[in-house]
Amino acid sequence: MSHQLTISDIQEHLGRSLYHQMFRPQVLAVDNDEPSLLLKVYWRPEFERQPDTDQWHGGVIASLVDIAGCYALMLVAAGPMLTLNFSTDFLRLAHKTDLTARATVRRSGRTAGFVDVDVHDDDGTLVAVGRACYAVRPPQNT
């Protein structure tokens, strides 16, 4: 690993994407040694699956998996990344609660990286698990 990123570094990178900012993710922790990160997304009515259910929409949770995975991979990969594939398994409904996503890099190679993501509610209950694969490209000269 050639660089050490901080919570502020990752938060600043998240702020560059208008799409990511729709979710207002907050970086809670970064571990460059593991490598892993912890993101939090706060419940908002716009995330509701159906009116009057107070249930998180699965698309928002899936986006959280992809976002957390990509930014965790930044801890070990310096170049641009592109999502190749990701899956999300929904284990139970999340009701009107904030969510945290812990993304852990499982393998990072020259051209691809693999990340596992666990999504928990405020009670610590596991509501979804995800796995993502990203293409890693060499850093561009600026």
N, C-alpha and C positions, 0 to 999 in steps of 0.2 A: 504494500500500500504506500502510495507516494504522498498522500496529503491527509491532514486531520481537519475535519469539518466540525463546526460548532452548531449549537442550536440556532444561533443568529444567522450563520451561513445558510443553513437549510431553510429557515424561515424567509430569508431574503430571496432565495431562489423560488420558493413557492409563490411569493408575491409578484413574480414576473409573469405569471400565467393568469389571465383573466378567468379561464375555466376553473382553475384550482381555487381562485378566490371566491367563486360562487359558494364554496363549502366553508370558507373561512377557517381552514385548518390551522391548528396551533401545534407547534413542535414542542413536546414536553421533555423529551430526552433523546440523546444521541450517544451511541456507544461505537466508537471507531474500532475498537478491538474485536467486538463480537462478529461482524458489524451489524448494527440494528438501530432502529429509531422508533419512537413512540409519538404518534400524532393523535390529536383530539379534535373532534368535530362536535359542535354543540347543536342540540335539537332546535329546529325551527319549523314552524308550520308548513313552510314550502317543501319540506322533506316528507310530508305525510303521504302514505301509499294511497289511501282513499279517504274522502271526507269523513270526519267524525270517528276515525279509528285510532288516532294518535300513534300509528304504526309507521316505522321508517320504510320508505320505498327501497326496494332491493337495488334499483339502479344507483341510488346514492351510495349504498353500502359497497356495491361493486366498484364504483368510482373511487371510493376511499381505499379499497384494496389496491387498485392500480396506482394511485397517487403515492400511497405509503411505500409500495414496492419499488417504484421508480426512484424515489428520493433516498431510500435505504441503499440502493445500488450505487448512488452517487458517492457513498462513503468509500467505495473501492474502485470505481470506474470514472475516469476523468473525461471521457469523450461523450458526445451526444448519445442518447438512448432512445430506442423505439420499441414500443410494446409489440412483441411477436404473438403472444398468447397469454391469456390469464383466465382463471376459473374462480368462481366463488361458490362455496357451499353454504347455504343458509340453514343454520341449525335450529333457530327459534326466532320468533318475532321480537323485535326491539320496540318497546312502547315508550314514547315521549321521554327519552333518556339521552344523555350525551353518549357518544361512542369514542372509544380509543382503539387505535390500530397499532399493533406491534409488528413491524416488518423486520424480518431477519434474513440476511443474505445467506443462502445455502451454498452457492457456488458462483464464482465470477471468473470467467476465462477471457481470452483475447477477443472473442467475438460475441459472447453471450453471457448473460447472468440470470440466475434463478433465485427467486425470493419467496418466502412463505410469510403469510400475514394472518394474524389472529385478531378478530374484532370483538371487543367486550363492551358491555353496557356499564352503567354507573355502579351496579352491584357486583361487578366483576364476572358476570355471567358471559360465557362465550356464546356469541350470537351468530358468528360467521367465520369461516376460514377460507383463505384464498392462497393461490399459488400463481406466480407470474414468471414469464420468461421474456427477457429484453435483449434486443440486439444492441451490442456495444460497439460504437464506431471510434476510430482513433480521434484524438482531440484535433480540432481544426486550428490552423495557425491564424492568429489575428494580427 
